[in-house]
Amino acid sequence: MHDGLREIPDSSKDLFHLRFHLSNLRFQRVFGDDWFALKAEAFARFFGTPVFLIGQTLVVAVWIGLNAIGVVKFDVYPFILLNLAFSLQAAYAAPLILLAQTRQADRDKAHAEADALHREAIAMASAQREITAAEQTTRIVDLLEQNTQLTQLTRELGERIEALTREVHERMMRD
């Protein structure tokens, strides 16, 4: 018995269409289930979204604008602190994104395997239904043949009874 199927009553195993995915529940949370893992996954998913790109572009534009005009002078041209911030962001973003991609690939592979098992189970069930249908069709044909034979025998016996009835009637009319 598969570990994930222990939660499902025996009578409903065949009806439970997600039973092949139960072994892959460990892939539901890419980084685990603790607070840091959930935040890391959310952060990795946030990279590359239009909100992130537009927000980062606005922050960089304001940063450069304020330092170039001279409103503040914490990072004057050539914006070394801004380059350091981008390097730090890349140092954290790249591993998170790679980890997310690797785990997503694992999840996709597991789902593909579960789907293949599901398709195989469907094919086996379909083949079994075809065999059952063929057996039932053969049985129905046999029953129809027996019915035809019985109908013919009934007709023959009816004709014989009719002939005997006429014969008895004729003999009684002669006497």
NUMI-930979 format. One record per residue: x, y, z of N, C-alpha, C in turn; residue in three letters. Coordinates in steps of 0.2 Angstrom, whole numbers, always signed. Layout:
NUMI-930979
SITE,X,Y,Z,X,Y,Z,X,Y,Z,ala .
...
end
This chain:
NUMI-930979
SITE,+4,-6,+0,+0,+0,+0,+4,+6,+0,met .
SITE,+3,+11,-4,+6,+17,-4,+5,+21,+2,his .
SITE,+10,+25,+4,+10,+28,+11,+4,+33,+11,asp .
SITE,+3,+37,+5,-2,+42,+5,-9,+39,+5,gly .
SITE,-10,+33,+3,-16,+30,+2,-19,+28,+9,leu .
SITE,-15,+28,+14,-18,+26,+21,-23,+30,+23,arg .
SITE,-23,+36,+21,-28,+41,+23,-35,+40,+20,glu .
SITE,-35,+36,+14,-41,+35,+10,-44,+29,+12,ile .
SITE,-51,+29,+13,-54,+22,+14,-54,+18,+8,pro .
SITE,-53,+11,+10,-52,+6,+4,-58,+7,-1,asp .
SITE,-64,+8,+1,-69,+8,-4,-69,+14,-9,ser .
SITE,-65,+19,-7,-65,+25,-12,-58,+26,-15,ser .
SITE,-54,+21,-15,-47,+22,-18,-48,+23,-25,lys .
SITE,-52,+19,-28,-53,+19,-36,-56,+26,-38,asp .
SITE,-60,+29,-34,-63,+35,-35,-59,+41,-34,leu .
SITE,-54,+40,-30,-50,+46,-28,-45,+48,-34,phe .
SITE,-47,+53,-38,-43,+55,-44,-36,+58,-42,his .
SITE,-35,+60,-36,-28,+63,-35,-24,+58,-31,leu .
SITE,-25,+52,-31,-22,+47,-27,-14,+47,-29,arg .
SITE,-13,+48,-35,-6,+47,-38,-2,+53,-36,phe .
SITE,-5,+59,-34,-1,+65,-32,+0,+65,-25,his .
SITE,-2,+60,-21,-1,+61,-13,+6,+60,-12,leu .
SITE,+10,+56,-15,+17,+55,-13,+21,+61,-15,ser .
SITE,+18,+66,-18,+22,+72,-20,+20,+78,-16,asn .
SITE,+16,+77,-11,+14,+82,-6,+20,+86,-4,leu .
SITE,+26,+83,-3,+32,+86,+0,+34,+92,-5,arg .
SITE,+32,+92,-11,+34,+97,-16,+30,+103,-16,phe .
SITE,+25,+103,-12,+20,+108,-12,+23,+115,-9,gln .
SITE,+27,+115,-4,+31,+120,-2,+38,+120,-4,arg .
SITE,+40,+124,-9,+47,+124,-12,+52,+124,-7,val .
SITE,+52,+128,-2,+58,+129,+3,+56,+126,+9,phe .
SITE,+51,+123,+10,+49,+120,+17,+43,+124,+20,gly .
SITE,+42,+123,+26,+35,+126,+29,+37,+131,+34,asp .
SITE,+43,+132,+36,+44,+137,+42,+43,+144,+39,asp .
SITE,+44,+149,+44,+42,+156,+42,+47,+158,+37,trp .
SITE,+54,+157,+38,+59,+159,+33,+58,+156,+26,phe .
SITE,+56,+150,+26,+55,+146,+19,+49,+149,+16,ala .
SITE,+44,+151,+19,+38,+154,+16,+40,+161,+13,leu .
SITE,+43,+165,+17,+46,+171,+15,+50,+171,+9,lys .
SITE,+55,+166,+9,+60,+165,+4,+56,+163,-3,ala .
SITE,+51,+159,-2,+48,+157,-8,+44,+163,-11,glu .
SITE,+41,+167,-7,+37,+172,-9,+41,+177,-12,ala .
SITE,+47,+178,-9,+52,+183,-12,+55,+181,-19,phe .
SITE,+56,+174,-20,+58,+171,-26,+53,+172,-31,ala .
SITE,+47,+171,-29,+41,+172,-34,+40,+179,-36,arg .
SITE,+42,+184,-32,+41,+191,-33,+45,+193,-38,phe .
SITE,+52,+191,-39,+56,+193,-44,+54,+192,-51,phe .
SITE,+55,+197,-55,+53,+196,-62,+45,+198,-63,gly .
SITE,+42,+200,-58,+35,+202,-59,+35,+209,-61,thr .
SITE,+30,+212,-65,+30,+219,-67,+30,+223,-61,pro .
SITE,+27,+222,-55,+27,+226,-49,+34,+227,-47,val .
SITE,+38,+221,-46,+45,+222,-44,+49,+226,-49,phe .
SITE,+49,+225,-55,+53,+228,-60,+51,+236,-60,leu .
SITE,+45,+237,-60,+43,+244,-60,+45,+248,-54,ile .
SITE,+44,+244,-48,+46,+247,-41,+54,+248,-41,gly .
SITE,+58,+243,-43,+65,+244,-43,+67,+250,-48,gln .
SITE,+64,+250,-54,+66,+255,-58,+64,+262,-55,thr .
SITE,+59,+263,-52,+57,+269,-48,+62,+271,-43,leu .
SITE,+64,+266,-39,+69,+267,-33,+75,+269,-36,val .
SITE,+78,+266,-42,+84,+268,-45,+84,+275,-48,val .
SITE,+78,+276,-51,+77,+283,-54,+77,+288,-49,ala .
SITE,+74,+287,-43,+74,+292,-38,+81,+293,-35,val .
SITE,+84,+287,-34,+91,+287,-31,+96,+291,-35,trp .
SITE,+96,+290,-41,+100,+293,-46,+98,+301,-46,ile .
SITE,+92,+302,-47,+89,+309,-48,+91,+313,-41,gly .
SITE,+90,+310,-35,+91,+314,-29,+99,+315,-29,leu .
SITE,+103,+310,-30,+110,+311,-30,+113,+315,-35,asn .
SITE,+110,+315,-41,+113,+319,-47,+111,+326,-46,ala .
SITE,+105,+328,-44,+103,+335,-43,+107,+338,-37,ile .
SITE,+108,+334,-32,+112,+337,-26,+107,+337,-20,gly .
SITE,+101,+335,-21,+97,+335,-15,+100,+332,-9,val .
SITE,+102,+326,-10,+106,+322,-6,+113,+320,-9,val .
SITE,+118,+318,-5,+124,+317,-8,+127,+310,-4,lys .
SITE,+123,+305,-3,+125,+299,+0,+128,+294,-5,phe .
SITE,+127,+295,-11,+130,+291,-16,+131,+295,-23,asp .
SITE,+136,+299,-23,+137,+303,-29,+139,+299,-35,val .
SITE,+139,+302,-41,+142,+299,-47,+149,+296,-46,tyr .
SITE,+150,+290,-47,+147,+285,-51,+143,+280,-48,pro .
SITE,+140,+282,-42,+135,+278,-39,+137,+271,-37,phe .
SITE,+143,+271,-33,+146,+265,-30,+141,+261,-26,ile .
SITE,+138,+265,-21,+133,+262,-16,+127,+258,-20,leu .
SITE,+125,+262,-25,+120,+259,-29,+122,+252,-33,leu .
SITE,+128,+252,-35,+131,+246,-38,+132,+241,-33,asn .
SITE,+134,+243,-27,+134,+238,-21,+128,+235,-20,leu .
SITE,+123,+239,-20,+116,+237,-18,+113,+232,-23,ala .
SITE,+115,+233,-30,+113,+228,-35,+117,+222,-34,phe .
SITE,+123,+222,-33,+127,+216,-32,+125,+212,-26,ser .
SITE,+123,+215,-21,+120,+212,-15,+113,+209,-17,leu .
SITE,+109,+212,-20,+103,+210,-22,+104,+203,-27,gln .
SITE,+109,+204,-32,+110,+198,-36,+113,+192,-32,ala .
SITE,+117,+194,-27,+120,+188,-23,+114,+184,-20,ala .
SITE,+109,+188,-17,+104,+184,-14,+98,+181,-19,tyr .
SITE,+97,+185,-24,+92,+183,-29,+94,+177,-33,ala .
SITE,+100,+177,-35,+102,+171,-40,+101,+164,-36,ala .
SITE,+103,+163,-30,+102,+157,-27,+95,+155,-26,pro .
SITE,+91,+160,-24,+84,+159,-23,+80,+157,-29,leu .
SITE,+82,+161,-34,+79,+159,-41,+81,+152,-43,ile .
SITE,+87,+151,-43,+90,+144,-45,+86,+138,-41,leu .
SITE,+86,+140,-34,+83,+135,-30,+76,+134,-31,leu .
SITE,+72,+139,-33,+65,+139,-35,+64,+135,-41,ala .
SITE,+69,+136,-46,+68,+133,-52,+70,+125,-52,gln .
SITE,+75,+124,-48,+76,+117,-47,+70,+113,-43,thr .
SITE,+68,+116,-38,+62,+113,-35,+56,+113,-39,arg .
SITE,+55,+118,-43,+49,+118,-48,+50,+112,-53,gln .
SITE,+56,+111,-55,+58,+105,-60,+56,+99,-56,ala .
SITE,+58,+98,-50,+57,+92,-46,+49,+91,-46,asp .
SITE,+46,+96,-44,+38,+96,-43,+35,+94,-50,arg .
SITE,+37,+97,-56,+35,+96,-62,+36,+88,-64,asp .
SITE,+42,+86,-62,+44,+79,-64,+39,+74,-60,lys .
SITE,+38,+76,-53,+34,+72,-49,+27,+72,-52,ala .
SITE,+24,+77,-54,+18,+78,-56,+17,+74,-63,his .
SITE,+22,+74,-67,+22,+71,-73,+22,+63,-72,ala .
SITE,+26,+61,-67,+26,+54,-65,+19,+52,-63,glu .
SITE,+16,+56,-58,+9,+54,-56,+4,+54,-61,ala .
SITE,+5,+59,-66,+0,+59,-72,+1,+53,-76,asp .
SITE,+7,+51,-77,+8,+44,-81,+5,+38,-77,ala .
SITE,+6,+38,-71,+3,+33,-67,-5,+33,-67,leu .
SITE,-7,+39,-67,-15,+40,-68,-17,+38,-75,his .
SITE,-13,+40,-80,-15,+37,-87,-14,+30,-88,arg .
SITE,-9,+27,-84,-9,+20,-85,-14,+16,-81,glu .
SITE,-16,+19,-75,-22,+16,-72,-28,+17,-76,ala .
SITE,-29,+22,-79,-35,+23,-84,-35,+18,-89,ile .
SITE,-29,+17,-92,-29,+13,-98,-30,+5,-96,ala .
SITE,-28,+4,-90,-29,-3,-87,-36,-4,-86,met .
SITE,-39,+1,-83,-47,+1,-81,-51,+0,-88,ala .
SITE,-48,+4,-93,-52,+4,-99,-51,-3,-102,ser .
SITE,-45,-6,-102,-44,-13,-105,-48,-18,-101,ala .
SITE,-49,-17,-95,-53,-22,-91,-60,-21,-93,gln .
SITE,-63,-15,-94,-70,-13,-96,-71,-16,-103,arg .
SITE,-66,-16,-107,-67,-19,-114,-67,-26,-113,glu .
SITE,-63,-29,-109,-64,-37,-108,-70,-39,-106,ile .
SITE,-73,-35,-100,-79,-36,-97,-85,-35,-103,thr .
SITE,-84,-30,-107,-89,-29,-112,-89,-35,-117,ala .
SITE,-83,-37,-119,-83,-42,-124,-86,-49,-121,ala .
SITE,-84,-50,-114,-87,-56,-111,-95,-55,-111,glu .
SITE,-97,-50,-109,-105,-49,-109,-108,-49,-116,gln .
SITE,-105,-46,-121,-107,-47,-127,-108,-54,-130,thr .
SITE,-102,-58,-128,-102,-65,-130,-108,-69,-126,thr .
SITE,-109,-67,-120,-114,-70,-116,-121,-68,-119,arg .
SITE,-122,-62,-121,-128,-60,-124,-130,-63,-130,ile .
SITE,-125,-64,-134,-125,-68,-141,-127,-75,-139,val .
SITE,-124,-78,-134,-126,-85,-132,-133,-85,-130,asp .
SITE,-135,-81,-126,-142,-81,-124,-147,-79,-129,leu .
SITE,-145,-75,-134,-150,-74,-140,-150,-80,-144,leu .
SITE,-145,-84,-145,-145,-90,-149,-149,-95,-145,glu .
SITE,-149,-96,-138,-153,-100,-134,-160,-98,-135,gln .
SITE,-161,-92,-135,-168,-89,-135,-171,-91,-142,asn .
SITE,-167,-90,-147,-169,-92,-154,-171,-100,-155,thr .
SITE,-166,-104,-152,-168,-111,-152,-174,-113,-148,gln .
SITE,-175,-110,-142,-181,-111,-138,-187,-109,-142,leu .
SITE,-187,-103,-145,-192,-100,-149,-194,-105,-155,thr .
SITE,-189,-108,-158,-190,-112,-163,-193,-119,-161,gln .
SITE,-190,-121,-155,-193,-127,-152,-200,-127,-150,leu .
SITE,-201,-121,-147,-208,-119,-145,-213,-119,-151,thr .
SITE,-211,-116,-157,-215,-116,-163,-216,-123,-165,arg .
SITE,-210,-127,-165,-211,-134,-168,-216,-138,-163,glu .
SITE,-215,-137,-156,-220,-141,-152,-227,-138,-153,leu .
SITE,-228,-132,-154,-234,-129,-155,-237,-132,-161,gly .
SITE,-233,-133,-167,-236,-136,-173,-237,-143,-172,glu .
SITE,-233,-147,-168,-235,-154,-166,-241,-155,-162,arg .
SITE,-242,-150,-157,-248,-150,-153,-254,-149,-158,ile .
SITE,-253,-144,-162,-259,-143,-167,-260,-149,-171,glu .
SITE,-255,-152,-174,-256,-158,-178,-260,-164,-174,ala .
SITE,-257,-165,-168,-260,-170,-164,-267,-168,-162,leu .
SITE,-269,-162,-161,-275,-160,-159,-280,-161,-165,thr .
SITE,-278,-160,-171,-282,-161,-177,-283,-169,-178,arg .
SITE,-278,-172,-177,-278,-180,-178,-283,-183,-173,glu .
SITE,-283,-180,-166,-287,-183,-161,-294,-181,-163,val .
SITE,-295,-175,-165,-302,-172,-167,-305,-176,-173,his .
SITE,-300,-177,-178,-303,-181,-184,-305,-188,-182,glu .
SITE,-301,-192,-177,-303,-198,-175,-309,-198,-171,arg .
SITE,-310,-193,-167,-316,-193,-163,-322,-191,-167,met .
SITE,-321,-188,-173,-327,-186,-177,-329,-192,-181,met .
SITE,-324,-197,-182,-325,-203,-186,-329,-208,-182,arg .
SITE,-328,-208,-176,-331,-213,-172,-337,-211,-169,asp .
end
